[in-house]
Amino acid sequence: MENFGVFAFPLVVILILVPYIFRVLAEYERAVVYTLGRSSPVKGPGLIILIPMIQRMVRVDLRVQTMNVPSQDVISRDNIAVKVNAVVYFRVIDADKSINQVMDYNRATSELSQTTLRAVLGKHELDEMLSERDKLSADIRNLLDEKTEHWGVKVDSVELKNIDIDPSMVHAIGRQAEAERERRAKIISAEGELQAADKLVEASKKLASDPGAMQLRYLAAVQDMADDKTKTIILPLPMEILKRLM
């Protein structure tokens, strides 16, 4: 029994330490290993061996992660208050940097996404926010990716979800849009009248330069009036005939 106790104690110790010595990492995982506090080369995937009490590891997931950016109050360049939320897709590409360069890369990316969202959208008018979502999303993604690169994080894409306008501004925007439509309609009508006037001046110059053309135009007008049987037509005599009679 004494010999059994001598062999049983080390066996129990080994069984207890096995989970701390042997670790298995999935294909999408990496381990940042510290040996007496000093960072060692990143390990994984597969089976890795750690020295208990001397080494420890931090597990890092390399898969694409989805982060919802809470609604942000944004004042557009044309002074319209809107609420905007978005979705950020990112992943860790350098496990060592994601642990050693920033305390919590998830929280840091979230805070940076919120400030970047407000900064970028605040430079644009409401019409641009509504009509150029893809361009604005790309601008936000580029800025985020540039800053998160130092943390070993890659921002794949940013999608603007909702752009909500304050209810008190909806009527004002509607009146503004109606006034803009009326302004454009008046401009188009004025341009049409200007073009028509130019053509009339051009036609009058041509008719004035050729008396025969004026007579043909006169006869064409008479023909148009003769088509209506309900009207009485009074034909004036041309001045040339009156001159001859006199």
ABEGO torsion letter per residue (X at the ends): XAAAAAAAAAAAAAAAAAAAABBBBBAABBBBBBBGGBBBBBBOBEBBBBBBGABBBBBBBABBBBBBBBBBBBBBAAGBBBBBBBBBBBBBABAAAAAAABABAAAAAAAAAAAAAAAAAAABBAAAAAAAAAAAAAAAAAAAAAAAAAAGBBBABBBBABBBBBAAAAAAAAAAAAAAAAAAAAAAAAAAAAAAAAAAAAAAAAAAABAAAAAAAAAAAAAAAAABAABBBBBBBBAAAAAAAX
